[in-house]
Amino acid sequence: ITMSTHDYLLLFTNFGKVYRIKGYRVPQASRIAKGIPVVNLLNLDKDEKVKAMSAVSTDSDNAFFVFSTKEGLIKRVPVSEFESIRQSGKIAISLREGDELIAVKQTTGEDEIIIAGANGKAVRFNENDVRPMGRNAAGVRGFNVDGSEVIGMTTDKEGEYILAVTQGGYGKKSALEDYRLTNRGAKGVKTINIT
Protein backbone atom coordinates (compact mmCIF):
# COMPACT_ATOMS: atom_id res chain seq x y z
CA ILE A 1 0.00 0.00 0.00
CA THR A 2 1.31 3.43 -0.90
CA MET A 3 0.26 6.10 1.58
CA SER A 4 1.49 9.28 3.25
CA THR A 5 2.23 9.57 6.97
CA HIS A 6 -0.96 11.57 7.55
CA ASP A 7 -3.28 9.16 5.74
CA TYR A 8 -5.27 6.66 7.81
CA LEU A 9 -4.57 2.96 7.49
CA LEU A 10 -7.70 0.86 7.98
CA LEU A 11 -7.15 -2.77 8.99
CA PHE A 12 -10.06 -5.19 8.55
CA THR A 13 -10.09 -8.50 10.45
CA ASN A 14 -11.72 -11.89 9.83
CA PHE A 15 -14.24 -11.07 12.62
CA GLY A 16 -15.64 -8.22 10.53
CA LYS A 17 -14.06 -5.48 12.66
CA VAL A 18 -12.09 -2.47 11.45
CA TYR A 19 -9.20 -0.70 13.20
CA ARG A 20 -7.69 2.63 12.20
CA ILE A 21 -4.17 3.98 12.72
CA LYS A 22 -2.32 6.99 11.34
CA GLY A 23 0.38 6.27 8.75
CA TYR A 24 3.18 7.54 10.98
CA ARG A 25 2.26 4.99 13.70
CA VAL A 26 3.52 2.20 11.44
CA PRO A 27 7.22 1.96 12.37
CA GLN A 28 9.70 2.75 9.61
CA ALA A 29 12.16 -0.03 8.77
CA SER A 30 14.79 -0.96 6.19
CA ARG A 31 14.12 -3.12 3.14
CA ILE A 32 15.46 -6.28 4.79
CA ALA A 33 13.96 -5.67 8.24
CA LYS A 34 11.47 -8.15 9.68
CA GLY A 35 8.87 -5.63 10.89
CA ILE A 36 6.80 -5.88 14.07
CA PRO A 37 3.71 -8.02 14.77
CA VAL A 38 0.45 -6.20 14.09
CA VAL A 39 -0.81 -7.13 17.58
CA ASN A 40 1.69 -4.58 18.94
CA LEU A 41 -0.25 -1.82 17.13
CA LEU A 42 -3.86 -3.01 17.60
CA ASN A 43 -5.99 -4.50 20.39
CA LEU A 44 -6.85 -7.74 18.57
CA ASP A 45 -8.91 -10.51 20.17
CA LYS A 46 -7.77 -14.13 20.33
CA ASP A 47 -7.87 -15.82 16.87
CA GLU A 48 -8.49 -12.42 15.20
CA LYS A 49 -6.38 -11.95 12.06
CA VAL A 50 -5.98 -8.98 9.71
CA LYS A 51 -7.49 -9.94 6.35
CA ALA A 52 -7.32 -6.64 4.44
CA MET A 53 -5.67 -3.23 4.66
CA SER A 54 -6.65 -0.02 2.96
CA ALA A 55 -5.24 3.50 3.00
CA VAL A 56 -7.75 6.35 3.21
CA SER A 57 -6.55 9.76 2.05
CA THR A 58 -8.53 12.98 1.82
CA ASP A 59 -7.87 13.47 -1.91
CA SER A 60 -8.94 9.95 -2.99
CA ASP A 61 -11.83 9.58 -5.45
CA ASN A 62 -12.81 6.21 -3.96
CA ALA A 63 -16.28 6.54 -2.40
CA PHE A 64 -17.03 3.00 -1.18
CA PHE A 65 -15.62 -0.08 0.51
CA VAL A 66 -16.79 -3.43 -0.88
CA PHE A 67 -16.67 -6.40 1.52
CA SER A 68 -16.74 -10.11 0.64
CA THR A 69 -17.25 -12.98 3.09
CA LYS A 70 -16.37 -16.68 2.98
CA GLU A 71 -20.00 -17.68 2.35
CA GLY A 72 -20.38 -15.42 -0.70
CA LEU A 73 -22.04 -12.38 0.87
CA ILE A 74 -21.08 -8.95 -0.45
CA LYS A 75 -21.65 -5.50 0.97
CA ARG A 76 -20.96 -1.92 -0.15
CA VAL A 77 -20.44 0.82 2.46
CA PRO A 78 -19.63 4.52 1.93
CA VAL A 79 -16.08 5.45 3.05
CA SER A 80 -17.60 8.21 5.24
CA GLU A 81 -18.93 5.51 7.64
CA PHE A 82 -15.34 4.89 8.79
CA GLU A 83 -14.34 8.40 9.81
CA SER A 84 -14.36 7.88 13.58
CA ILE A 85 -13.07 4.57 14.91
CA ARG A 86 -12.18 3.94 18.54
CA GLN A 87 -8.94 2.26 19.65
CA SER A 88 -10.90 -0.95 20.34
CA GLY A 89 -12.12 -1.10 16.73
CA LYS A 90 -15.57 -0.91 15.18
CA ILE A 91 -17.93 -3.42 13.54
CA ALA A 92 -17.51 -3.11 9.76
CA ILE A 93 -19.81 -5.99 8.74
CA SER A 94 -22.19 -8.21 10.73
CA LEU A 95 -21.20 -11.83 10.15
CA ARG A 96 -23.33 -14.95 10.50
CA GLU A 97 -22.20 -17.93 12.58
CA GLY A 98 -19.23 -19.65 10.88
CA ASP A 99 -18.74 -16.89 8.30
CA GLU A 100 -15.67 -14.65 8.12
CA LEU A 101 -14.44 -11.63 6.18
CA ILE A 102 -12.22 -12.54 3.20
CA ALA A 103 -11.50 -9.32 1.30
CA VAL A 104 -12.13 -5.57 1.28
CA LYS A 105 -11.57 -3.27 -1.72
CA GLN A 106 -11.99 0.48 -2.24
CA THR A 107 -14.16 1.35 -5.23
CA THR A 108 -15.29 4.48 -7.07
CA GLY A 109 -18.95 3.47 -7.36
CA GLU A 110 -18.65 2.45 -11.02
CA ASP A 111 -16.28 -0.53 -10.75
CA GLU A 112 -16.79 -4.18 -11.62
CA ILE A 113 -16.31 -6.79 -8.89
CA ILE A 114 -14.78 -10.24 -9.50
CA ILE A 115 -15.23 -12.87 -6.77
CA ALA A 116 -13.44 -16.24 -6.94
CA GLY A 117 -14.35 -19.47 -5.15
CA ALA A 118 -12.36 -22.52 -4.05
CA ASN A 119 -14.32 -24.56 -6.64
CA GLY A 120 -12.34 -22.88 -9.45
CA LYS A 121 -15.16 -20.55 -10.53
CA ALA A 122 -15.41 -16.77 -10.60
CA VAL A 123 -18.26 -14.29 -11.04
CA ARG A 124 -18.01 -10.76 -12.47
CA PHE A 125 -20.68 -8.10 -11.95
CA ASN A 126 -21.14 -4.35 -11.65
CA GLU A 127 -20.87 -2.94 -8.13
CA ASN A 128 -24.09 -0.97 -8.69
CA ASP A 129 -25.92 -4.32 -8.35
CA VAL A 130 -25.18 -3.95 -4.62
CA ARG A 131 -26.91 -1.00 -2.98
CA PRO A 132 -24.94 0.99 -0.38
CA MET A 133 -25.62 -0.17 3.20
CA GLY A 134 -24.77 0.82 6.76
CA ARG A 135 -21.96 -0.69 8.81
CA ASN A 136 -24.21 -3.08 10.75
CA ALA A 137 -25.77 -4.73 7.68
CA ALA A 138 -24.79 -8.30 6.82
CA GLY A 139 -24.83 -7.80 3.04
CA VAL A 140 -26.44 -9.60 0.10
CA ARG A 141 -25.50 -12.68 -1.91
CA GLY A 142 -22.67 -11.81 -4.29
CA PHE A 143 -21.47 -15.30 -5.26
CA ASN A 144 -23.31 -18.62 -5.11
CA VAL A 145 -20.60 -20.70 -3.41
CA ASP A 146 -22.40 -23.97 -4.32
CA GLY A 147 -20.87 -25.95 -1.43
CA SER A 148 -17.49 -24.22 -1.80
CA GLU A 149 -16.21 -20.97 -0.25
CA VAL A 150 -14.96 -17.58 -1.42
CA ILE A 151 -11.16 -17.28 -1.53
CA GLY A 152 -10.64 -13.88 -3.15
CA MET A 153 -12.10 -10.70 -4.58
CA THR A 154 -10.75 -8.01 -6.89
CA THR A 155 -11.96 -5.13 -9.06
CA ASP A 156 -11.50 -4.34 -12.75
CA LYS A 157 -9.39 -1.29 -11.79
CA GLU A 158 -6.54 -3.52 -10.57
CA GLY A 159 -5.49 -4.79 -14.00
CA GLU A 160 -6.50 -6.36 -17.30
CA TYR A 161 -5.71 -9.94 -16.29
CA ILE A 162 -6.74 -12.38 -13.57
CA LEU A 163 -4.09 -14.66 -12.07
CA ALA A 164 -5.58 -17.82 -10.53
CA VAL A 165 -3.27 -19.82 -8.26
CA THR A 166 -4.24 -23.22 -6.83
CA GLN A 167 -3.39 -24.71 -3.46
CA GLY A 168 -1.04 -27.12 -5.21
CA GLY A 169 0.94 -24.24 -6.73
CA TYR A 170 -0.44 -24.19 -10.28
CA GLY A 171 -1.11 -20.77 -11.76
CA LYS A 172 -2.97 -19.44 -14.78
CA LYS A 173 -3.34 -15.94 -16.23
CA SER A 174 -6.48 -15.09 -18.18
CA ALA A 175 -7.86 -11.86 -19.62
CA LEU A 176 -10.59 -10.07 -17.68
CA GLU A 177 -12.71 -9.94 -20.87
CA ASP A 178 -12.96 -13.76 -20.79
CA TYR A 179 -15.30 -13.43 -17.81
CA ARG A 180 -18.78 -12.42 -18.92
CA LEU A 181 -20.57 -9.71 -16.97
CA THR A 182 -23.43 -11.30 -14.99
CA ASN A 183 -25.62 -10.37 -12.04
CA ARG A 184 -24.53 -10.79 -8.46
CA GLY A 185 -25.43 -14.12 -6.85
CA ALA A 186 -24.52 -16.22 -9.91
CA LYS A 187 -22.49 -19.45 -9.72
CA GLY A 188 -19.86 -17.91 -12.00
CA VAL A 189 -17.78 -19.29 -14.86
CA LYS A 190 -14.95 -21.81 -14.72
CA THR A 191 -11.61 -20.09 -14.08
CA ILE A 192 -9.26 -23.01 -13.52
CA ASN A 193 -9.60 -26.81 -13.45
CA ILE A 194 -9.59 -28.11 -9.88
CA THR A 195 -8.58 -31.75 -9.41
Secondary structure, DSSP 4 states (H G I P E B T S, - for coil): ----TTSEEEEEETTSEEEEEEGGGSPP--TT-----GGGTS-PPTT--EEEEEEE-TT----EEEEEETTSEEEEEEGGGGS---TT-EE-S---TT--EEEEEEE-SS-EEEEEETTSEEEEEEGGGS-B--TT---EE-S--TTS-EEEEEEGGG-SEEEEE-TTS-EEEEEGGGS-B--TT---EE-S---
